Amino acid sequence: MWDDSYDLKISIIDLGYNSIKLANYQVKRGFLYKAYLQEGIKVKAGDDLITCGNIARKSFRRTVDALKMFRDIIKFESIEHVLPVATSAVREAGNREKFLKELKEETGFQFRVLSEEEEALYSYMGALNSTCIPTSLFFDLGGGSLEIVYTENFYVKKLVSLPLGVLKLSQKFGISNSQYTMFDKKDYEKMKDYIIKNLPSRKDLNLSPDTSLIGVGGTLRAIARYDQEVSKYVLHKIHNYRIDNKSVELITNQFSKMTIHELANIEAIGKDRAETITTGSCIIHLLMEELRFDKIVISSQGLREGVLLSFLNSMKFSKNLDQIQNSIKSSCQLEKLPKSGRNFVLSLLSTGLIKEREYEILVIALKQIPELPYTTNIHNLFYMIIDDDNKYLTHGEQLVLALSIVYTRKVKTANWLFETYKSILQPQNKQSIEKIAACIRLIGILQRNRCKVNVKNSSKKEIVVDINIGTSKNQFPRILLDGAIKKTEDAFDISIDYSISFESAASNSDNSFNINNNIPLMKVRNNK
């Protein structure tokens, strides 16, 4: 049973082929969650699987040490629920049962081993909930396997698990000597042939022409960070970043010629990923080439968030896929505009004065504004909005959202920030920001005063409206409304002809403020 009096705290432990990760989440009612702590340790559970088929004793000890540290964190954080899951390394290990039994004896954690299908589906659900792209080919590239899920209109059509993990192929085809490239030319070509042979075709998957490619995994995030470094991308954000096939191809060719030592010295790669990044970039590039995708959308959420969503759906691991997908689909629907001002904005939309995407950004802004703290530090407000992993918007659109809200508070700051991030924005975005900001101001006044707006006539040049202000005639902020309408006229380059009406009711006739005379006056010394 859910207790409204406090937020729920949940830990997910993810034991993969290469690393073990801990993510702590704070969950609010409505299944709104945010990771507030993440730890990852390279335990190499799958290190000796290729040679002996078992998880080695040294890998077991590394895993136990990591779990004991995680256990301390979980106790310190007073976590209510802990969900430990294991994927391909444990799934494939010949000593799986013994390994899990000894893990529980030494650490207290009872792991659930995910099947290939479960691993793919949980990863997909976590990414879907954070991107809301209805028709997609989703992939999760891990150390031991590559999971692929094809969906149309949020529903799963095909699911494939392939033995194309980055650590697995690096060990199978590569060499372990940091003085050389990870592969000699012959072995690299063998690996490429092996990858192509195992990848499904576009025809095999029966992909729709409007399918988007979405990916998760540490390798993809590292490639994205490197691409941002090279291109001097000004927004330090990975979620919803787009990287095109040409960039992936250039990066793949570059990595294939570098030594492990050189790769480790790249800040975006680091020593922990240097041994597998060449393999990973090759897999991603060939996936894009074989399935003819021009770009990838990167999600920072995947398996762990999918496990969390599944648990929250029924407070246990749910296997009702349709139920979970319907829940995510519902959460991806944009809310409606507030009643006050809805007719006015819809008239702007119908006449083409505001574009569909501008309208959607406005809807998101109006939902987000009440959740933002009151602050006079406008820069902090801007970065708070940008740091949020918005599920609907590209980076450019999220900048438009943040700048529109900032514009309602301080125009100069919004203009300065626009110049800072103009390499991501388009010149026409400036007008979009002014339009959205004008609508935010106007709707804010109308909503707070519970006004009813009746649009009598609308065109690209003029809108005629009647604004019913209810019974609060004497207290209505008429000057603020006049100012907001003037800003809206300027932003949209239109004339707004409006009349004010009110419901007849007994009202105060003195047109005065209620002043508390008990507030002490400040004494001022006269120095004359």
Beta strands, then each sheet from edge to edge (+ up, - down):
strand 1: 8-15
strand 2: 19-28
strand 3: 32-42
strand 4: 81-86
strand 5: 112-113
strand 6: 136-141
strand 7: 146-152
strand 8: 155-162
strand 9: 212-216
strand 10: 242-244
strand 11: 295-298
strand 12: 452-458
strand 13: 462-468
strand 14: 495-501
sheet 1: 3+ 2- 1+ 4+ 5+
sheet 2: 8+ 7- 6+ 9+ 11+ 10-
sheet 3: 12+ 13- 14-
end
